[in-house]
Amino acid sequence: MHDDLRAAAELFKALSSESRLSLLRILAAGPLTVTRIAEESGLSQPLVSQHLRTLRAAGLVSVERSGREAHYSVTDQHVTHIVEDAVKHASET
């Protein structure tokens, strides 16, 4: 298998969760803390943190710390386009 295909497969693994897709859509609007992400998503803070770890490991989300607060953001807007395209495609079928 080619390295580029392996990398794409890893990307799709990270995107394979409805909750992670939701978090990426929320973060598309701009950086937020875990507390705000949990409020907007309706998920518990521990679950949000777990999903953010997965997204960070995949390079899809970054974190910037300011004192005790950590603000998460999408690292690449291409990913938000992939998510929106997938949602649109799924709703058309």
N, C-alpha and C positions, 0 to 999 in steps of 0.2 A: 504494500500500500504506500502511496506517496505521502510525504510529510504534510503537504498542504491538505490532503484529504483527512489525515489523522487529526490535524488541528481543527478542521471544520467539524469533524465528528465530536470532538471534545466541546466545541462551542455549543453544538446542539444538545449534548448531554446537560450542560449547564442551563440551557433554556427549556429543558424537558419538564419543568415543574410549573404548574399554573401559578403558584404563589410567587416564584421567582419572576415570572413574566409580569405579574402584577406589580412587584417591587420595581422592576425596570420601568414600567409605565409611570409609576409615581415619581421616580427619580428623574424621568425625562424633563420634568418641569424645573428641576434645579436641585441643588444640594439640600439634604435634610438630615436631621439627627435620627437615631434609632427610635426615639420616643415619638417623633412626628410621623415617621414611616409606619410605626405600629398603629398609631391613631388613624392614619389615612387608609391603611390596608385592612384594619380590623383583626390583624394577627397579633399574637402575644409578642412581647419584646424578645423573649428567648428564641422564639421561632424566627422572628425577623433577623436576629443576630446570626442564627445558624444559616439562613439563606444568604445573608450578606457575605458570610465567610466563603460560601461556595461561589458566589458571583465574583468576589475578590480573587479567589484562587484561579478562576478562569480569565481574570484580567478584564472583566466587564464593568466592575465597580471599583472606585478608589475611595480612600478615606483621607480627610485632612483634619488633623487634630488642632484644637484651639483651647488650651487649658484643659479642662475636664470634658469638654464636649468634642464629639467626633461628628463631622459632617460627611455623609456619603454622597457620591455623585457617579453618574454614568461616565465611563472613561472614553467612550467613543459613540458618537451619535449614530453611527452606522447600525449599531446594535438596536437602538430604539426603532430605527426604520425597519429592521428585520422583524422585530416583534410586531409592529403595526401592520406590516405587509402580511405576516402570518395570520394575524387576527382577521384582517380583511378577507384574505383568501378562505379561511375557515368559515366565515359567515356567508360566503357566496355559494358554498357547496351544499 
